Amino acid sequence: MNEARKRRKAKQARRDAQRRTRARQPQDNPQTERPLAGVPMSDETPSDEAPSDEIPLLDEVRRALHSHPLELLGIVSMLIEATKPDPFAYLPGRPQRETVDLARLVDSFVDVHTDETTALLAVLGELLDDPDMQERCRHEVAARPNALPPWIAGLAGVDVSRTVQRAHALGDDDEIILGARLSTGEELTCAAYIDHHTFSVVKDAFLIPDSIDTVVRTAQERNTDPDTSLVDMDPADARAWLEHGLSQHPVFTGQSDTWPACRPLVHWLTHRLPAGGTPYQSPEWDSGDLSELCDEFFASEDGARFTRRRHGVLLEELLSEGDPLRWSVAKIEHLFRHGLRDSAEPLAVVLETPQLLKSFIPFAHARSGIRDELTAEALAAIDARATSGTDSP
């Protein structure tokens, strides 16, 4: 490839990255707000090598360099995510998401010698998960005379010092909270939402430029839900949970103002935790314990209107996923959408599912100590399904 063509491709890569970054950067995103908007910018301006239509990205970086480090980390995370394949590309008729070529993106920064591109390359050299591209970025930074801000120069020394789990009594999901401190003392907090109804995937995440101690203390002060708790978590276990959730196919994840744009940043912080932890274990029961639980239900007052012979197989199918003693609105909706399609039981029996669950759930919640208010919410969700007929068995 001749030099002119290489420059054209690099220029296009910068345009693509800028377009993707601005499109995914909401104004109220904690990663992109400008708390120091009134602070004067650096005296250095982009060199003549940076065409005018590429200046906006460098302007974003220049402003970020005068803000909390999370500002620039968020920009680089979005740039990296913009290079990932579209997880929905295989679906017919779906609009194709534009993807930026990583090598061309790095080329574009290598070709422009400014403090801003040097900072971008330095952070890319830390956040990228491609060893070859990491080395290329680091080699280019080492060859430049530009001085890096101390926090970027010491980025490899980030310390994820505390991990906290926000859990709910019904166990639908967990929020893993990571507190990180940069080598220069700045702190940031990452919160990742894990959905246990969808393969325990990381479905959303966000970061804020504050310490985890402040974030957790504020969350505890504002928490009015008696069923939600925040407890410190073993760092190695937190890594195992997050690694599993991040490894699931992106098609199962959600989308928000901050997700999946911050995925590379969450991935980077996760791998600063110690390895060797225990992954999330689904609280599913073995067949023997389930059978015994069903026997106890049919022998109880709650199950008196049903029989083991007619309803036993159906009930065991209903209890086969997750904790059979904890039932939330989300779990019930998931069950009615996905859990009954493969049942081999007669249709007349399957149609009794709402009544069977309305009898079993109070029995189960009494055994597990779930509050009556949560039981009432679950029963109301069943009634709503039965009334609407939507996604009925």
GIPEQUI-V868853 format. One line per field, one symbol per residue. ss: DSSP state (h for helix, s for strand, l for the rest). phi: phi as a letter, one per 30 degrees, with the letter a starting at -180 (. if undefined). burial: # if it has 24 or more other ideal C-beta (glycine too) atoms within 12 Angstrom, else .. A space follows every 10 residues. Layout:
ss = ???
phi = ???
burial = ???
This chain:
ss = llhhhhhhhh hhhhhhhhhh hhhlllllll llllllllll llllllllll lhhhhhhhhh hhhhllllhh hhhhhhhhhh hlllllllll llllllllll lhhhhhhhhh llllhhhhhh hhhhhhhlll hhhhhhhhhh hhhllllllh hhhlhhhlss ssssssssll llssssssss slllllssss ssssslllll ssssssssll lhhhhhhhhh hhlllllsss ssllhhhhhh hhhhhhhllh hhllllllll llhhhhhhhh llllllllll llllllhhhh hhhhhhhhll lllllllhhh hhhhhhhhll llllllllhh hhhhhhhhhl llllllhhhh llhhhhhhhh hhhhhhhhll lhhhhhhhhh hhhhhhhhll lll
phi = .ddddddddd dddddddddd dddccddcde dcdcdcddde ddddcedddc dddceeddde dddddcbded ededddeddd ddcddddcdd ddidedddbc ddddddeddd dccbdddddd dddedcddcc eddedddddd dddcddddee ddecddcebd cabbccbbed idabcccccb bddcjdcbbc bccccddbhh ddcaaabbdb dddddddddd dcdccdccbb bdbeeddedd ddedddddee dddcbbdcbc eceeddedde dcdddjdcde cdddcddddd ddddeddddc ddcddcbddd cdddddddcd ciddcbbcdd dddddddbcc dcdcdeedde ddeedddddd dddddddcid dddddddddd ddddddddid hde
burial = ........## ########## #..##...## ##.#...... .....#...# ...####### ########## ########## ####...... ......#..# ##.####### ########## #########. ..##.###.# #..#.#.##. ###.#..### ########## ########## ##...##### ########## ########## ##..##..#. ......#..# ..#.#.#### ######.#.# ..##..#### ########## ###......# .........# ..##..##.. .##..#.... ########## ########## ######..## ..#.....## .######### #####....# ...##.###. ##..##.... ..#
